[in-house]
Amino acid sequence: AASASYSDVASAVSSAKSGDTVVVPAGTATWSNTLAIRKGIILQGAGIDSTIITWGGGSGYLVIYQPSSPSLNEIFRITGFTLDGNNITGSGGVEIANMSTTYLIDQVRIDHNKIANCKAYAVKFTGLTYGLVDNNEITNNLRDFRLLGRDNYSWKFPLETGSSKYIYIEDNNISHTDETVLVSGWGARWVFRYNRLDLTDNGYNVLDAHGNMTVPRSGATRGVVGTEIYGNVFTNANRTAIRFMDIRGGTNIIFNNTMTGTASNSGQIVLREEDDERGRKSDYPGYDPIIDTYIWDNTYNGVDAAIGESEPVMLEEDRDYWDDYNDSNFISDLAANRGNNCTDYDVYWETDTKKLYRCDGANNWIFIYTQI
């Protein structure tokens, strides 16, 4: 691109072929239109605070990638930018969208950017879209991430924990979020790991995973399929009754998160059923409920983080979820120390192999999960 101006970047993108890299030089520009990209390219700036793009339009995202041929599953990457929403209502950073009901895309990477001052979301994924969001500085946004799947179509893929059919959000610095850091639903599946979060001035729950919220249960707005949340450091929580994690559906693996703060009820990892749109609970097992969920080795201010059930109706410990909070049957230790003898509901995390097992019946260890 001849410069960082919208017209020059849009012209270079138009000229590029799939697989090309569009290089945007250092400079500052204000864009009043969304840069819509329909083919797999690398969009590369000169680095954070070197190539600075500021939003100057109404509601909208600075960059949207929505491939015209999702069956090709092309590589798309955006790196090396400062994207500034300019505190305009409805402004957003990067949106990834794929409305295909047949083909998924999982070759997306958003990395080494600063995304700031957005009043919608810094990053939004919609549809059968998966990939990696890493090593970004995400700050001063109303909300940081919105992760939405493709409802019933997302549920057609097997869970496959640790596969490419997840959105991986890792190694980011996240700070000063006005409301929620992450909200998800509609069949989304995501991994949130090794992020550093400064929750100073955070105004709402931090990580949010929706269940199914429709009546009748027609398949629209289905719940999350699965999440993994581990190795994150949450600091400076100062809002009364903040929930670090508000989990209302899906299969969830939550471990080794460090939380600190001064809020009166901080430290809670809350599990609950999703209210339907009439504000009522459904009969067990409900729709897209919390299932096969494991929670361990999380701390708040140096002690075990509390696990809370909010208005429990269907949820039952040692059936729908297992946790180590005040539970001597959930053990973290070396693999060599996991003996052959176990009783129902025992859970064992091998700290050296990073593998999780649960006892299903007398002396019957079953493999549950491995950290990749």
Residue pairs with C-beta under 8 A, 6 or more apart in sequence:
1 8
1 9
1 11
1 12
1 22
1 23
1 24
1 25
2 8
2 11
2 12
3 25
3 27
3 29
4 24
4 25
4 26
4 27
4 28
4 29
4 45
4 51
4 52
4 53
5 29
6 29
6 31
6 32
6 33
6 35
9 22
9 24
9 35
10 33
10 35
12 22
12 24
13 22
13 35
13 37
13 41
13 43
16 22
16 39
16 41
17 39
18 39
18 40
18 41
18 72
18 74
19 40
19 41
19 74
19 75
20 41
20 42
21 41
21 42
21 43
21 44
22 41
22 42
22 43
22 44
23 44
24 43
24 44
24 45
24 46
24 51
24 80
24 81
25 46
25 51
26 45
26 46
26 47
26 50
26 51
27 46
27 51
27 52
28 52
28 54
29 52
29 53
29 54
30 53
30 54
30 55
30 56
31 53
31 54
31 55
31 56
31 57
31 62
32 55
32 56
32 57
33 57
33 60
34 57
34 60
34 61
34 62
34 63
34 64
35 62
35 63
35 64
36 64
36 66
37 43
37 63
37 64
37 65
37 66
37 76
38 66
38 67
38 68
39 67
39 68
39 69
39 74
40 67
40 72
40 74
40 75
40 76
40 107
41 76
42 75
42 76
42 77
42 78
42 79
43 63
43 77
43 78
43 79
43 81
44 77
44 78
44 79
44 80
45 51
45 79
45 80
45 81
45 82
45 113
46 80
47 80
47 112
48 80
48 81
48 82
48 112
48 113
48 114
48 137
49 82
49 114
50 80
50 82
51 80
51 81
51 82
52 81
52 82
52 84
53 62
53 81
53 82
53 83
53 84
54 84
54 86
55 62
55 83
55 84
55 85
55 86
55 88
55 91
56 86
56 88
57 88
57 91
58 88
58 90
59 88
59 89
59 90
59 91
59 120
60 90
60 91
60 92
61 91
61 92
61 93
61 94
61 95
61 120
61 124
62 83
62 85
62 91
62 92
62 93
62 94
63 78
63 83
63 93
63 94
63 95
64 94
64 95
64 96
64 97
65 76
65 78
65 94
65 95
65 96
65 97
65 108
66 95
66 96
66 97
66 98
66 99
67 74
67 76
67 98
67 105
70 98
70 100
70 103
70 104
70 105
70 128
71 100
71 102
71 103
73 103
73 104
73 105
73 106
73 107
74 105
74 107
75 107
75 109
76 96
76 105
76 107
76 108
76 109
76 131
77 108
77 109
77 110
77 111
78 94
78 109
78 110
78 111
78 113
79 109
79 110
79 111
79 112
79 113
80 112
80 113
81 113
81 114
82 113
82 114
82 115
82 116
83 93
83 94
83 113
83 114
83 115
83 116
83 118
84 116
84 117
85 91
85 92
85 93
85 115
85 116
85 117
85 118
85 119
85 120
85 122
85 141
86 117
87 117
87 119
88 119
89 119
90 119
90 120
91 117
91 118
91 119
91 120
92 118
92 120
92 121
92 122
92 124
93 113
93 115
93 118
93 121
93 122
93 123
93 141
94 110
94 113
94 115
94 122
94 123
94 124
95 121
95 123
95 124
95 125
95 126
96 105
96 108
96 110
96 123
96 124
96 125
96 126
96 129
96 131
97 124
97 125
97 126
97 127
97 129
98 104
98 105
98 126
98 127
98 128
98 129
98 150
99 126
99 127
99 150
100 127
100 128
100 150
101 128
101 150
101 153
103 128
104 128
104 129
104 130
104 157
104 165
105 128
105 129
105 130
105 131
106 129
106 130
106 131
106 164
106 165
107 131
108 129
108 130
108 131
108 132
109 131
109 132
109 133
109 134
110 123
110 131
110 132
110 133
110 134
110 136
111 132
111 133
111 134
111 135
111 136
112 135
112 136
113 136
113 137
114 136
114 137
114 138
114 139
115 122
115 123
115 136
115 137
115 138
115 139
115 141
116 122
116 137
116 138
116 139
116 140
116 141
117 140
117 141
118 141
118 142
118 143
119 141
119 142
120 142
120 143
121 141
121 142
121 143
121 144
121 145
121 146
122 138
122 141
122 143
122 144
122 145
123 133
123 138
123 144
123 145
123 146
124 145
124 146
124 147
124 148
125 131
125 145
125 146
125 147
125 148
125 167
125 188
126 146
126 148
127 148
127 149
127 150
128 149
128 150
128 153
128 154
129 167
130 164
130 165
130 166
130 167
130 189
131 167
131 168
132 167
132 168
132 170
133 145
133 167
133 168
133 169
133 170
133 172
134 168
134 169
134 170
134 171
134 172
135 171
135 172
136 172
136 173
137 172
137 173
138 144
138 172
138 173
138 174
138 175
139 173
139 174
139 175
139 176
140 175
140 176
141 177
141 178
142 177
142 178
142 179
143 177
143 178
143 179
143 180
143 181
143 183
144 174
144 177
144 180
144 181
144 182
145 169
145 181
145 182
145 183
145 184
146 182
146 183
146 184
147 167
147 182
147 183
147 184
147 185
147 188
147 190
148 184
148 185
148 186
148 187
148 188
149 185
149 186
149 187
149 188
149 189
149 222
149 224
149 225
150 186
150 187
151 186
151 187
151 219
151 220
151 221
151 222
152 187
152 219
152 222
153 187
154 186
154 187
154 188
154 189
154 222
154 225
155 187
155 222
155 225
157 165
157 225
159 189
159 225
159 226
159 251
161 226
161 228
161 251
161 253
161 369
162 228
162 370
162 372
165 189
166 189
166 190
166 191
166 226
166 228
167 188
167 189
167 190
167 191
168 190
168 191
168 193
169 182
169 190
169 191
169 192
169 193
169 195
170 191
170 192
170 193
170 194
170 195
171 194
171 195
172 195
172 196
173 195
173 196
173 198
174 181
174 195
174 196
174 197
174 198
175 197
175 198
175 200
176 198
176 200
176 201
176 202
177 199
177 201
177 202
177 203
178 201
178 202
178 203
179 202
179 203
179 204
180 204
180 205
180 206
180 207
180 208
181 197
181 202
181 206
181 207
182 190
182 192
182 206
182 207
182 208
183 208
183 210
184 190
184 208
184 209
184 210
184 224
184 227
185 209
185 210
185 211
185 213
185 221
185 222
185 223
185 224
186 210
186 221
186 222
187 222
187 223
187 224
187 225
188 209
188 224
188 225
189 224
189 225
189 226
189 227
189 250
190 224
190 227
190 228
191 227
191 228
191 229
192 207
192 227
192 228
192 229
192 232
193 228
193 229
193 230
193 231
193 232
194 231
194 232
195 232
195 233
196 232
196 233
196 235
197 206
197 232
197 233
197 234
197 235
198 235
198 236
199 206
199 234
199 235
199 236
199 237
199 238
199 239
199 242
199 261
200 236
200 238
201 238
202 237
202 238
202 239
202 242
203 239
204 239
204 242
205 242
205 243
205 244
205 245
205 246
206 234
206 237
206 242
206 243
206 244
206 245
207 229
207 244
207 245
207 246
208 246
209 223
209 224
209 227
209 245
209 246
209 247
209 248
209 249
209 250
209 252
210 221
210 223
210 224
210 248
210 249
210 274
211 223
211 224
211 248
211 249
211 250
211 273
211 274
211 286
211 287
211 288
211 289
211 290
212 221
212 222
212 223
212 249
212 274
212 276
212 286
212 287
212 288
213 221
213 223
213 274
213 275
213 276
213 277
214 220
214 221
214 222
214 276
214 277
215 276
215 277
215 278
217 287
222 287
222 288
223 248
223 249
223 250
223 274
223 287
223 288
223 289
224 249
224 250
224 288
225 250
225 251
226 250
226 251
226 252
226 253
227 247
227 250
227 251
227 252
227 253
227 254
228 252
228 253
228 254
229 245
229 252
229 253
229 254
229 255
229 257
230 253
230 254
230 255
230 256
230 257
230 371
231 256
231 257
232 257
232 258
233 257
233 258
234 244
234 257
234 258
234 259
234 260
234 261
235 259
235 260
235 261
236 260
236 261
237 244
237 259
237 260
237 261
237 262
237 263
237 266
238 261
238 262
238 263
239 263
240 263
240 264
240 265
241 263
241 264
241 265
242 261
242 263
242 265
242 266
242 268
243 268
243 269
243 270
244 257
244 259
244 266
244 267
244 268
244 269
244 300
244 305
245 254
245 269
245 270
246 270
246 272
247 254
247 269
247 270
247 271
247 272
247 290
247 293
248 271
248 272
248 273
248 274
248 290
249 274
249 288
249 289
249 290
250 288
250 290
250 291
250 293
251 291
251 292
251 293
252 290
252 293
252 294
252 295
252 321
253 293
253 294
253 356
253 369
254 269
254 293
254 294
254 295
254 296
254 298
255 294
255 295
255 296
255 297
255 298
255 349
256 297
256 298
257 298
257 299
257 305
258 298
258 299
259 266
259 267
259 298
259 299
259 300
259 301
259 305
260 300
260 301
261 267
261 300
261 301
266 300
266 301
267 300
267 301
267 305
267 306
268 305
268 306
268 307
268 308
269 295
269 298
269 305
269 306
269 307
269 308
270 308
270 309
270 310
271 290
271 293
271 307
271 308
271 309
271 310
271 315
271 321
272 309
272 310
272 311
272 312
272 315
273 281
273 282
273 286
273 289
273 290
273 311
273 312
273 313
273 314
273 315
274 286
274 287
274 288
275 281
276 282
281 311
281 313
281 314
282 314
283 314
284 314
285 291
285 314
286 314
289 314
289 315
289 320
290 315
290 320
290 321
291 320
292 320
292 321
292 368
293 320
293 321
293 322
294 321
294 322
294 323
294 347
294 356
294 358
294 368
294 369
295 307
295 321
295 322
295 323
295 324
295 325
296 323
296 324
296 330
296 332
296 347
296 349
297 324
297 332
297 349
298 304
298 305
299 305
300 306
304 324
304 325
304 326
305 325
306 325
307 323
307 325
309 315
314 320
315 321
317 323
318 345
322 330
322 345
322 347
322 358
323 330
324 330
324 332
324 347
329 343
329 345
329 346
329 347
330 346
330 347
330 349
331 338
331 346
331 347
331 348
331 349
332 348
332 349
332 351
333 348
333 349
333 350
333 351
334 350
334 351
334 352
335 350
335 352
335 353
335 355
338 348
338 350
338 357
338 365
340 363
340 365
341 363
342 348
342 359
342 362
342 363
342 364
342 365
343 359
343 362
344 359
344 360
344 361
344 362
345 358
345 359
346 358
346 359
347 356
347 357
347 358
347 359
347 368
348 356
348 357
348 358
348 359
348 365
349 355
349 356
350 356
350 357
353 370
354 370
354 371
355 367
355 369
355 370
355 371
356 367
356 368
356 369
356 370
357 365
357 366
357 367
357 368
358 365
358 366
358 368
359 365
359 366
360 366
